[in-house]
Amino acid sequence: MTLRVSTLFFDMNSFYASVAQAEEPALMGRPVGVLTTDAPGAACIAASIDAKRRGVGMGTRQDEARRLCPGIVFRPVKHDVCVRYHHAILQAVETVLPIHRVWSIDECSCLLTGSQQELSRAMQIGRDLQQAVLDRVSPALRCSVGLAPTRLLAKIAAGLEKPGGLHWLLPHVLPDRLAHLALDDLPGVSWRMKARLEAAGVADVPTLYHLDPKRARAIWGNVAGERFLRELRGETVVWPETHRGMIGHGQVLTAGNKTPEGARLVARRLLVKAAARLRREGFHARSLHLSVKCASAGYIGHGGDIRATQDTFFLLEVLGRYWTALPPHRPLSVSVTLGGLVPDAGVSADLFAPAQDRRALCAVVDRLNQRFGQDTVRYGQLPPHHVPYTGAKIAFGRIPTAEDFLE
């Protein structure tokens, strides 16, 4: 019987640290920690394979990293550089196989068709893909590849060996091939879900694998549990399409911005970035919410529905009212969220909207900043302390565009 797989999943290994090594080849072979920003108190958001093996990971402070891994080298994350490498990697992969979907800055999947699905051929495609990235982008950039009949299993297979692994999973080797994994090693099983599974008597992956699908639905609390289980078993599952419902940005305040006035200006800055994204992506927002994390009061905030808009001036006026309504506080972080998104084509004219339409003016500001550089034209005062990549950071499920770095 010919073994067949239909999905190839690839995962760039230690992506942020590998990009730093690609930019500085002298760092290859040395332990590298990638920091949130270039500051003495910044923590690691990523680490090279060598540093990970010595216990350095996300959230590790620099002094602790030095103790765990003597000789470690630190570099601040450069989001624009990482995005540039991301696109170079996609181009390299496309020389071997068309990309079906990009899942994050360092993960993508491809569909195999026809003779490509034969396991021996699929394995060779995986090796060709790994080599294409090394040859066309950088020898510092290694990836792990997984092959399986479903995306979930292919993603698990890609995680079985790092760096540079190439593995396959098919129903006839399951669940034995996964028995060594912890529940929260599975993609999509958070520590909260792990606790719910354990409370339901599911303590390991084999037990989960043999669970009744209806029981999985009950534990998850919705149909996602059954879909997850069936995909884990290698069954074809059609997941519903998701739709964008909000655009938001947040920022942990630096020492120079940890005042009510500094936090207010950061919130304005974040909202300006979010509004520019609204226009660029073709949406209007129907709600605005402001949240502030405080040293003593915890989270405070304000928000509500607004008329459908993409007018930065109007949004800043609303934000000003929300901020004034907040109680006195000692801010630690701020976030703004534009919700209730509707496509431009779905917005009806508002009879009660102000006669002055400033969308054209906002669009002119966008074009000037894109052409001449960030903050060529500003909507008022900037925060006291400039924080690089405000509103343009890589996040799970979001890859900034080139325009994000110029707004």
SVG drawing of the C-alpha trace seen along z (x, -y; Angstrom):
<svg xmlns="http://www.w3.org/2000/svg" viewBox="-30 -71 62 73">
<polyline fill="none" stroke="black" stroke-width="0.4" points="0.0,0.0 1.3,-3.4 1.4,-5.9 0.1,-9.3 0.0,-12.7 -1.7,-15.9 -0.3,-18.7 3.2,-20.0 3.8,-22.3 7.0,-24.2 8.2,-26.0 11.3,-28.2 13.5,-27.3 14.3,-30.0 13.2,-32.5 14.1,-35.8 17.5,-34.6 18.2,-33.1 17.4,-36.4 19.9,-38.1 22.5,-35.5 21.7,-35.9 22.2,-39.7 25.5,-39.1 27.0,-35.8 29.7,-36.1 26.9,-35.2 26.3,-31.8 27.2,-29.1 27.0,-31.4 24.1,-31.6 21.9,-34.6 19.1,-36.2 16.6,-38.5 15.3,-41.3 12.0,-43.1 13.9,-46.4 17.4,-47.8 17.2,-48.6 19.0,-47.2 15.8,-45.9 14.5,-44.3 13.7,-40.6 14.2,-37.9 11.4,-37.2 13.4,-34.5 16.6,-32.6 18.8,-30.6 18.9,-26.8 22.1,-26.9 20.7,-29.3 17.4,-27.4 19.3,-24.2 20.7,-26.1 17.4,-27.2 17.0,-30.7 13.5,-31.3 10.7,-33.8 10.6,-36.2 14.2,-35.4 15.8,-38.5 19.3,-39.4 21.1,-38.8 19.4,-35.4 20.3,-34.6 23.9,-35.4 23.9,-33.1 22.3,-30.2 24.3,-30.7 27.7,-32.4 28.8,-34.2 25.3,-34.8 25.0,-37.7 21.9,-40.0 20.3,-41.8 17.0,-43.8 14.3,-42.5 14.1,-44.4 10.5,-43.8 11.0,-45.3 14.1,-43.2 12.2,-40.0 9.3,-40.9 11.8,-41.3 13.3,-37.8 9.8,-36.4 9.0,-37.4 12.4,-36.2 11.6,-32.8 8.2,-32.7 9.8,-33.4 12.3,-30.6 9.6,-28.1 7.6,-29.1 10.4,-27.9 9.6,-24.4 5.9,-24.4 3.1,-26.9 2.2,-28.2 -1.4,-27.6 -1.6,-29.6 0.7,-31.7 -0.1,-31.1 2.4,-33.4 5.7,-35.1 7.5,-31.7 4.9,-29.1 3.2,-28.3 1.5,-25.3 1.4,-23.9 -1.0,-21.4 0.3,-18.4 -1.5,-17.1 -1.3,-14.1 2.0,-12.2 3.3,-14.8 1.2,-13.0 3.2,-9.8 5.2,-9.8 8.6,-9.2 8.0,-12.1 6.7,-14.3 9.8,-13.7 12.0,-14.8 9.9,-17.9 10.4,-18.6 14.2,-18.3 14.2,-20.5 12.2,-23.1 14.7,-23.2 17.6,-23.5 16.0,-26.3 15.7,-28.4 19.3,-27.7 20.6,-28.5 18.4,-31.4 18.0,-33.2 20.7,-32.3 22.5,-29.3 21.4,-30.6 17.8,-29.9 16.8,-26.3 13.3,-25.0 11.5,-21.8 9.0,-20.2 6.0,-18.0 3.9,-15.8 0.5,-14.5 -3.1,-14.2 -4.2,-17.2 -2.7,-20.5 -2.8,-19.8 -0.9,-16.5 1.6,-18.1 2.2,-20.9 2.8,-18.4 5.1,-16.4 7.2,-19.6 7.6,-20.0 9.0,-16.6 12.5,-17.5 14.2,-20.9 16.3,-22.2 16.0,-20.9 13.6,-18.0 11.6,-16.2 8.9,-13.9 5.6,-12.4 2.5,-11.2 -0.3,-8.9 -3.2,-7.2 -1.5,-3.8 1.3,-5.0 -1.1,-6.9 -1.4,-7.5 1.9,-5.6 4.0,-8.1 2.6,-10.9 2.5,-9.1 5.6,-10.9 4.1,-14.3 2.4,-16.2 -1.2,-17.5 0.0,-21.1 2.6,-20.1 -0.3,-19.8 -1.0,-23.0 -4.2,-24.6 -4.1,-23.0 -3.4,-25.8 -2.6,-25.4 -6.3,-26.2 -7.5,-23.5 -5.0,-21.1 -6.5,-21.6 -10.0,-21.1 -8.9,-17.8 -7.2,-16.6 -10.3,-17.4 -12.3,-15.3 -9.9,-12.4 -7.9,-12.9 -4.2,-12.9 -2.3,-12.0 -2.3,-12.2 -3.4,-8.5 -6.4,-9.0 -7.3,-12.1 -6.9,-10.3 -9.4,-7.6 -11.9,-10.0 -15.4,-10.0 -15.9,-13.0 -19.1,-14.1 -17.1,-14.0 -14.4,-16.2 -17.2,-18.7 -18.5,-18.7 -15.0,-19.3 -14.2,-22.2 -17.7,-23.5 -18.3,-23.8 -17.8,-22.0 -14.2,-23.0 -13.3,-20.1 -14.8,-17.5 -13.1,-19.2 -9.7,-19.1 -10.0,-15.5 -11.0,-14.4 -8.1,-16.3 -5.8,-14.7 -6.9,-11.4 -6.1,-12.3 -9.7,-13.0 -10.6,-15.8 -12.2,-18.7 -13.6,-21.8 -13.0,-24.7 -15.3,-27.8 -13.7,-30.9 -12.9,-33.6 -13.6,-37.3 -11.8,-40.3 -13.8,-42.0 -11.3,-44.4 -8.0,-46.3 -6.1,-47.0 -2.7,-48.0 -1.2,-48.0 2.0,-49.0 3.8,-48.4 4.9,-51.8 8.6,-52.7 9.8,-54.6 9.7,-57.9 6.0,-57.3 4.7,-56.0 2.8,-59.2 -0.9,-59.9 0.1,-62.4 2.7,-60.1 0.2,-57.2 -2.4,-59.5 0.0,-60.4 0.9,-56.8 -2.8,-55.9 -3.2,-58.7 -0.2,-57.3 -1.6,-53.8 -5.0,-55.0 -3.5,-57.0 -1.7,-53.8 -5.0,-51.8 -6.9,-54.4 -4.4,-54.3 -4.7,-50.5 -8.5,-50.9 -8.2,-53.0 -5.5,-50.9 -7.4,-47.7 -10.7,-49.1 -12.7,-49.1 -14.8,-51.5 -15.0,-51.0 -18.3,-51.2 -16.8,-51.0 -13.7,-52.3 -12.4,-50.9 -9.6,-52.2 -7.9,-50.0 -5.2,-51.0 -3.3,-48.7 -2.5,-50.5 0.0,-49.8 -2.6,-49.7 -6.1,-49.7 -5.5,-46.9 -7.3,-47.4 -9.5,-50.4 -11.1,-51.5 -13.8,-53.2 -15.5,-52.5 -18.6,-52.4 -20.3,-52.4 -19.6,-55.2 -20.8,-56.1 -19.1,-54.1 -15.9,-56.0 -12.2,-55.9 -11.7,-59.5 -8.6,-59.9 -9.7,-63.3 -13.1,-62.1 -11.5,-59.0 -9.0,-61.2 -11.9,-63.4 -13.7,-60.3 -10.5,-59.0 -10.1,-62.4 -13.5,-62.1 -12.8,-58.5 -9.5,-59.5 -11.1,-62.4 -13.6,-60.0 -10.9,-57.7 -10.1,-58.0 -6.6,-59.0 -4.2,-56.3 -0.5,-55.1 -0.3,-53.6 1.8,-50.6 0.4,-49.8 -2.3,-51.1 -4.3,-49.6 -6.9,-50.8 -9.2,-48.7 -11.4,-49.6 -14.3,-47.1 -17.4,-46.4 -15.5,-46.5 -17.5,-46.8 -16.0,-46.9 -16.1,-50.3 -18.6,-49.1 -21.0,-48.1 -21.2,-51.5 -24.4,-53.5 -24.4,-57.3 -25.1,-58.8 -27.7,-61.6 -26.4,-62.9 -22.7,-62.8 -20.9,-66.2 -21.0,-68.0 -17.2,-68.2 -15.7,-65.1 -12.1,-64.7 -11.4,-61.3 -9.7,-62.9 -7.4,-64.9 -6.5,-61.7 -5.7,-60.0 -3.4,-62.8 -1.6,-62.5 -1.2,-58.7 0.3,-59.3 2.7,-62.0 4.0,-59.7 4.4,-56.8 6.3,-58.9 8.5,-61.0 8.7,-58.8 7.1,-58.3 5.8,-61.4 6.3,-63.7 2.8,-64.9 1.7,-64.2 -1.7,-64.4 -0.5,-66.5 2.1,-65.9 4.1,-62.6 4.8,-60.7 7.8,-61.9 9.8,-58.7 9.9,-57.4 9.4,-53.6 10.4,-51.9 7.9,-49.9 4.8,-51.4 1.8,-49.8 4.1,-47.9 5.2,-44.9 4.9,-41.3 2.2,-39.5 0.7,-36.1 -1.4,-35.9 -0.4,-39.3 2.6,-40.2 3.1,-44.0 3.2,-45.3 5.9,-47.7 3.4,-50.5 3.1,-49.8 6.7,-50.9 6.1,-54.3 2.9,-55.4"/>
</svg>
